[in-house]
């Protein structure tokens, strides 16, 4: 065997092994993102909501870029060898990290993520994100990957994805990780449902008032995934968080309630530049 042919064979072998090697060395603990979030996420109302210190993150934008570059470098073949929880954690963290970067491209000169859109577009549509070997949009990550029917079928991802807005479920103070994903998603759901500014039983009007998220994505809570067959049934499982009076809680558990949706607050979830 000639030296040249030997080099070619070695190079081919290295190329074939690269995706597997990257999959094995990928940090499924997402430690770099956790470090940034732990430093700059500001919990509110006993952890029911949060704000983000964008000014602080702007000063650490290189660290955020390094984390995003690590996500972008992962080949699709390696991603497909991940476990389902590893894939979900990867995609949720990617959505949140790239959303933060999107805000930083115009921070501090914007008051809402919607300021990044136009009359005929919105900030979730442009395909500017390098992920799994393609250019994708935030919508592609959320709707094309995480919400794709028959893939993960997990309605609680709506409590994990953060759209940089006050009305959105809180940005978690740590990255999502596969070995704790179930507990993290459940805690996110509990936190969101306990926040009376966004979900509550209104005893005066005798109705259940829910975040507009349940209006937009109600179908995800009616498909039977994880035993959730209706918004009423999902709310019933959180009756103790939505209401105080025992009679109101029992009414919620009965599932016989009128539902109204609360206006969504698109103001930027900015905590400013003050340290924690």
C-alpha positions, 0 to 999 in steps of 0.5 A: 500500500502506497503512503498516499493511499494509506493517508487517504484511507486514514482520512476516510476512517477519521471522517466516518468516525467524526460524527460518533466521536462528536456525539460521545464528547458532546456536553449533555450537561450543557454546563456552559449555558447553565453558567450563563443562565445561573448568573444572569436569570433573575427569578421573580415571585418565588420562582414563578417567573423570571427576567434576564439581565441582557446587559450582563449577557452582552458583556459575556457574548463571546461565551454565549457564542462559544456555546452556540457554536458547539450546538451548530457544530453537531452533525445531524447524524450525531444528533440522531444517535442521541436519546430522545431526552438528549434530543429534546434538551438539545433543541430546547436549549438551542431555542433559548440560546439563539433567542437570547442572541437574537435579542442581543443583536439589537439590545438595548434598542428594543422593547419587545422581540416583536420589534425585530419583525416587520409588517410582513415578517416576524422574528421567528421566521428567518432562517439564520440559525446553523443547526444540524447541518442546515439553516433553520429558524426559531419556528423550525426548532419549535414547530418543525422539530419539537412539536412534530407529531409522533416525535416527542409529543410533549406539550410541556415544552411550551413551559420550557421555551422562552420568547424573551417576553414577560408573558412567556413562561419563565426562562429557567435558571439552568439548562435543560439536561436529559437525565433530569428533563422530566423533573425540569419540565414538570417544575416549569409547568407547576411554576407557570400554572402557579403564576396568577398573573398568567393563569388563575381562577377568577371567583368574581367572574366564575371562570378559568383565565389562562395564558394565551399560550393555551389558545395558540397551542391548545391542540397540544393539550387535547391530543392525549399526549401524557394523558392530557385530553383537554385544557380543562383536564390539564387545569384540573391537575393544577387546581391547587395552584390556580385557586385558593378556596376549596370550593373553587378548587373542586369546581376546577377538578370537575372540569366544568368551567368556562375558559377565557384567555388573558392578553399576552404581554410582549414586553421584553423580559429585561432585568436591566443591568443591576447585579443580583 
